[in-house]
Amino acid sequence: MGKNSKARTKRFSIIAVLLIVFSLLAPAAISAEANTTAVNKLSSSLVEQFENEEKVTFIVDFKEKANTAKVASQAKAEASIANLSAKKAELSQRESVINELKATANQSQANVKAFLNNNSDVEEVKSFHITNAIVVTATQEVAEEIAAYDEVSSIIPNFEVKVDEPVSQLTNELQNADQFYNVYRVKAPEVWEQGFNGEGLVVASIDSGVQWDHPWLKNNYRGFNAETGEVDHSASFFDAVNGEEAAYDDQGHGTHVTGTMVGTGEGIEIGVAPGAKFISAKALDSSNSGTAQEIFDAAQWILEPGGDANNAPDIVNNSWGMSGLSPEDVGEYFRDVITVWQDANIFPVFSAGNDGQLKEGTVGLPALYPEAFAVGATDQNDALAEFSSIGPSPYGETKPDVSAPGVDIISSYPGDMYGTASGTSMAAPAVSGVAALLLQANPDATVEELKNVLKETATPLTNETYTEVPNSGFGHGLVDALAAADAIAEQPEQPEHPAKEIERLSGKNRYETAIEVSQNGWADDSVDKVIVARGDDFSDALAGAPLAYAWDTPILLTPSDRMLDSTLAEIERLGAEEVYVLGGDIAVSKNAQQSLENAGYSVSRIKGNLRYDTAVAIAEELTDGTSEQVVIANGHNFPDALTIGSFAAQAGVPILLTKDSDLPDATANALTDLGVKQTLVVGGTQVVSDDVKAQLPNAERLSGSNRYGTNIAILEALGADVNSLYVATGTRYADALTGGVLAAKEGKGLVLVRDIVPKNISTYLSGKTLEDLTIFGGSEAVSDVVKEALEAILNK
């Protein structure tokens, strides 16, 4: 494909982006009238429930989802730049995730909550942010009215969560340590000998609760102070079922699971991580069942126990599931939860389920989600337990991920008793305990690294049915704590990649910088015509950027009263025969024009009486006399408009100029003459007032709190996938304006800095996978200190 064809393709794609932005920013009417589409948002199972009950508890899911992965990545990058400790960095990451979740939920749920709060047919409303949902108890009519809101995605029942794994035997006598074969089978004692027993780590379980003062558990309960004997349950226990403050377990399942994770007694270690602390969230009742709402409550508490993200656990064990349900039945609420935990650096472990192997794909929800770490069960001989659910996952993932002992597992039980139980519920906490050992061995390990090392170091297991590894029965095999600890504790030599350095395109002044930009973007004898604009006032260069891009030529700068020899030499190098001067004699004097003519160039002016008229003349030259879209920028205050130049240029959209509180006649007339249907205003109300905006056809605004905020707003709207950027000072404008044409030519964006890298700019850059940055201007424009800060971000 030739050069011109590529240029047309790029221009078409950027035009498409701008058109999308115009359409997204355009106001939309919101209607809450019931219609066929709205009714279809109600699941069939919910409609069936309404046939038998006047009021039903249901879950309202919202379309908008918080981008927790992005904010987590940004928080990690900022923590690295700030050189925060690992603990502070993790806390910053978790708080950023929580803030993003709450902001998304508050904004997207507002209309529906306002409707519900004023409806007498509504019995109860509970809002959640860990998954963007509201749980409502109300009539079918209310459900249908909610479904009519465009922001609502679907409405389903408050489905049941259940565990059916009764303890098979209770005792208050122990014989010997051999009874705890599960601890030895995963090689936990060998890791303890290396000094890693989980100390300093916190594991959580969502289950039936816990007898916190069980002799095997009391000293590991985070809420208990062994030195004073005092206990504080506020950040260590949560009851989503009955609302009790003190930790308890009226079923037994949760106490048994907790013992497998951290239990310890006199001379006997029943738990895999006996040095770790534990906390507990009760979401299952005395019959070992619960609801989605109770799970949501518990899961949200896990993010910030006692209302403080600093209290969040490192690992959360989930020995429960939704047998018989599929993602089609319940949506992906719990997948949202798991993703959020992961982005908050909390390792989510799930039991695979106990639906056996009579058919493929019995691994249950939520274990089957790709982000969940699912654990199958083996017996004393490393054979697959007959009840252990098998894959594959409907998402194409190997499930379970690994296996662990889950048959005849002895552990703590309420009433200071001990009990033996079987199930994947007993296997999962062994893996949660191993994860605590690994995090002590390497506190910097991420959730993804934990997952990978557990799978890569597992002992491969096969049988007659599953002959290859990984497989849908054992996953990657039996978890091996020793091999995993050895692997994760190693500090592999990092390949030596030379640090990326930021180049400058600069000269000794703005005129020389413009020449340097030209020389980097355009080869010798590559253009027929070139554009020249004054270098001490920037309105003409701003408006001229789209024309320069369309002509594939640079903008060179000149003083108003003369033409520089270096500029003449650059025009000669470019091979231009025509020179187009932007502005009248005041902008670029007749003397300067004469110098061009004396050098043998054909000189034309694109001008008007004022800068607004010149911008109109440039727009007419750029278009065929019509343009449905234009960008409106302030003709005297340029910072907010700096970033838009390269994107407007790529789209072929003219830039017209205005005063801050008065629309010039030339601009108003041009809007009519060009047939403009949509306008994009760049900058806040101090730059282009709402009165001016009201005079523009279908006007929408892109702005931030300051020039750097506007810079980001434009980049996020128009350059979301741009990973190569130019950098220019936001306090002097020449470099950014002449450089904008090169940025457009190369399909890059432009980011602004000042004497430091503004925090919002740093956050934006830290959240991107940057390929390179190039500075327009010398050290007086963008200091070496700023350059070093940018290089730190580039090499994060």
C-alpha positions, 0 to 999 in steps of 0.5 A: 500500500502506498504512502497516500493510501496509508495517509487516507486510511489513518485520516479516515480512522481518526475522523471516525474517532472524532465522530464517535467523540462528538456523538458520545458527548452529545446530550442524550434523552433518558426515558424510564418508560417500560418497553419490551426491551426493558421487560426482557432484562428480567430473567425467566426464573425471576418472572417465575418467582413473581408468579408465586410471590408478590414481593421478591428479592432480586439483583439489579446489575448495572452496565458500567463497570469500574476499571479497577485494573487501570487504577491499580496499575496507575497506583502501582506505578505512582508508588514505584515513582514515589519509592513507597514501601511495599506495604504502603504501595499495596495500601495505595493500590487497594484504596485506589481500587475501592475509590474507583468502585465507589465512584462508579457505583455512586454515579451509575446507580443514582437514578435508580436509587432515587426512584426506589427511595420514593416508591412505596412498593419497595421493601428493602434496597441494598447498594453494592460497589464491589460489583456494580449492583443493587439488591432490591425487595419489591414487586414485579412492577417495580422490577419492570420499571427499573429494567427500563433504565438504560443504565441497567443491564439485567435483573435476576433472583437473589439466588442461593449459595450452598455447601453440602459437606457434613462433618463425618466424625467428631472427636475430642481426642487426637492420636498423632500428627500422622492424622494430618496427612494433608499438611505433610502431603503439600510439604508445608513442614519443609517450608516451615523449616526454611523459616516460612510459616505464614507469619505476618500474613492474614488469611480470610474465609467467607464461610459459616463463621468461626469459633474464634476461641477454639484452642487450635485457633485462638492465638491466630485470630487477628482480633485477639491480643494474646498479651492483654487477653482483649478481643476486638471483633470489629475488623476481624469478623463480619456477620452478613447473616444475622448481624452479630458482632462477636465471631461465632459458627453455628454450623461448623464448616467455617471453623473446620476450613479455618483450622486447615489454613492456620490451626496450631496446637500443643506439639501439633500443627493442623494448619498449613500456615500456623504462623498466619493470622485469620479473619472471618466473614459469615455468609452461610447460615446454620444450614450451610446456605446463604444468598447472593446478597450475603456473599456480596456483603461479605465480599465487600467487607473483605476489601476494607474490614472495619471500614479500613483497606489497611485491614484487608487480608492477603488471601481469601478462601472460598469453600462454597459454590452455586451448584447447578448454576451457570454464568447464563443463570447468574451473570458474572457478578462473582467474576466482577468480585474476583477481579476486584479482589485480584486488582486489590492484590488479594489472592482468591482461592475457591473450592472446585465443587463436589459434583463428581465426574459423571459428566464433563464440566462439573466445576461450579461457580464461581470456581469456573471463572478464569480469574478464580484459583480453583482447587480439586480434591485428592485422597491419601494416595494422591488419587482423584477424590470421587466427588471432586468436580472436573473441567473443562471450564466454559471459558476454555480454561483448565479447571481445576487449577491445582489439587490438594488433599480433601478426603478425611481431613481432620481439623477444628470444630465448634465446641472445642472439638475436632472433626473429620470431613471430606470435600473440595472445601477441605482442599481449598484452605490447604492451598490458601495456607500455602499461598501465605507461606509463599507470600512470606517467602516473597512479600512482593509476589503478585496474585498472578505470580502466586497463581503461576508458581503454584501451577508451574511447581505442582506435582503432575498427577494423572490416571487412566482418564487423565493421561496428560498434564494439565488435565481436567481432573487434577489440573496442573497437579498436587500443590507442592509448597516446598517447590513453590517456595523455592521458586518464588523466593529465588531472585532470578537475574533480570535480563539487562535491558538498557534504560530508555532515554528520552530524546529532544528535538530542540534548537537554541530558540523556538525558531531553531526548534521548529527547524529541528522538528521539520528535519526530523519529520520531512526528508530533503526535497520532500515537499512542494510548499511550506507554511510560515507563521509568526513565532511571537504569537501563536494563533495562526500556527494553532489554526494552521496545524490541520492545513499543514497536515493535509499538505504534509508539510511542516510549519516554520516560524519567523520573527514578525519583522524579518526572515531568518537565514536558517529558516530560508535554508530549511525551506531550501532543504525541503525543496519547496517552491511555494511558501504560504504565509499565515497572517497579514503584514502585522503578523509577518512583515512585507520585509520578511515576505520580500526575503522569501521572494528574493530567494525565488519562492512564490509567496501567498498569504492566507490572511484576514484582518484579525486572527479570527479572520485568518483562522477562517481563511485557513479553514476555507483553504483546508476544506472544499467550503463545507465542514460539518465539524469544527474545533473552537479554541480561544484565540488569545489563550492557547494552553487548553488548545495545544493538545487538540492540534494534532488530533484535529489535523489528523481528522482534517477538522478546521480550528476556528478561534473565539474570544473568551466571552464574545463570538467574533463575527468572522467565526459566527459567519464561518459556522454558517458558511461552512455548514457546521453541524457540530462543534467541539469546544476546547477548554473550560468556561474561563477560556470559552464561556457558556454564553459563547458555547450556547451560540455554537451548533451542537456544541460539546466541551472537552476540558479539565480543571486546568491546561494539564487537565484539559490535556488529559481529557483530550488524550483520553477522548481521542488518543486512548490507544496512543502509546508514543507521545511527544512532550512539550512545555505548557507554559510556552506554546511555540514548540507544542504548536509546530510539533503538533504537525509532526505528532499528527504525521506520526499518529502520536499525541502530545502531553504537556508539562511545566517545571515539574510533571503535574500529578495528573499528567504523571498518573495518566502516563503511569497508567499507559504502556509507553513505547517512547517519549520525545521532548519538543524543545531544549532544557529551558523549555522542558528542564532536565529535572522534568526529563529525568522524571519522565524517564523514570515513568518510561522505565517503570 
